[in-house]
Structures are given as structure tokens and as C-alpha cells.
Amino acid sequence: MAELENKYPENVPGKFYVDDQCIDCDLCRETAPANFTRSEDGGYSYVYKQPGTPEEEAQCREAMEGCPVEAIGDNG
């Protein structure tokens, strides 16, 4: 389960975030490419844009539910 206190600083403010459990598997970037991106230096994903539509919200939820290490959190 993602921990708010362990979220990466690159995450934009808002309900969804990625914490330090991320293993850079690419699932979230494939599932919700409008919202997740990769830190090339750190080798992990983070939320660069919070969902702005119901479709993006659903994709972020799907990414969160599919994350193999539960590194995506919802602080909403």
C-alpha cells in the first residue's frame, strides 16, 4: 500500500501519487499515459498531471489497482 509520507517529490499536488515502492514496471505509464511519466534519473514513475476528466480518473484508478507493488496512492 502506497504511503503518503514516502511519495516522490516530483508528483504534482492532488489525489494520486507514486511512492518509493515503484519498480519502474511501466504499467501505470501504459495505462494512464496522460497522467504518469518516468523519472529518467531516478528510474521510477510519478504523477505529472492529475486526472482532469472522468476517463483519466478511471485510467489512474486502473493503474493504481493494477500496480504490482501497490506504489500508487489515492489521497483523495
C-alpha positions in Angstrom: 0.0 0.0 0.0 1.4 3.4 -1.0 2.5 5.7 1.8 1.9 9.4 1.5 5.0 10.2 3.5 7.1 8.2 1.0 5.8 9.8 -2.2 8.2 11.1 -4.7 8.6 14.9 -4.7 8.0 15.1 -8.5 4.4 14.1 -8.0 2.2 17.1 -8.7 -0.2 18.1 -5.9 -3.5 16.2 -5.9 -5.1 12.9 -5.0 -2.9 10.5 -6.9 0.7 9.9 -6.2 3.5 7.3 -6.6 5.8 6.4 -3.6 9.2 4.9 -3.3 8.0 1.3 -3.7 7.8 1.9 -7.5 9.8 -0.7 -9.5 9.6 1.1 -12.9 7.5 -1.6 -14.5 5.8 0.8 -16.9 2.2 -0.4 -16.2 0.9 3.0 -15.0 2.5 4.8 -17.9 0.9 2.4 -20.3 -2.5 2.5 -18.6 -2.7 6.3 -17.9 -0.1 7.9 -20.2 -1.7 11.4 -19.8 -1.0 11.3 -16.1 2.1 9.2 -15.3 5.6 9.7 -16.6 9.1 8.3 -15.8 11.9 9.9 -13.9 14.8 9.2 -16.2 17.3 10.0 -13.5 15.6 8.0 -10.7 14.1 5.1 -12.7 10.6 5.3 -11.4 7.2 6.7 -12.3 5.4 9.7 -10.9 2.2 11.7 -11.5 3.0 14.6 -13.7 -0.7 15.6 -14.3 -3.7 14.9 -12.1 -6.7 13.5 -13.9 -8.9 16.2 -15.5 -11.6 14.0 -17.0 -13.7 11.0 -15.8 -11.8 8.9 -18.4 -8.4 10.0 -16.9 -9.7 9.3 -13.4 -10.7 5.8 -14.4 -7.3 5.2 -16.1 -5.5 6.3 -12.9 -7.7 4.1 -10.8 -7.0 1.2 -13.1 -3.2 1.9 -12.9 -3.5 2.0 -9.1 -5.4 -1.3 -8.9 -3.0 -3.0 -11.3 0.3 -1.8 -9.8 2.2 -5.0 -8.8 3.8 -3.4 -5.8 1.0 -1.0 -4.7 3.1 2.1 -5.2 0.3 4.3 -6.4 -1.8 6.0 -3.8 -5.0 8.0 -3.7 -5.1 10.7 -1.1 -8.5 12.0 -2.2 
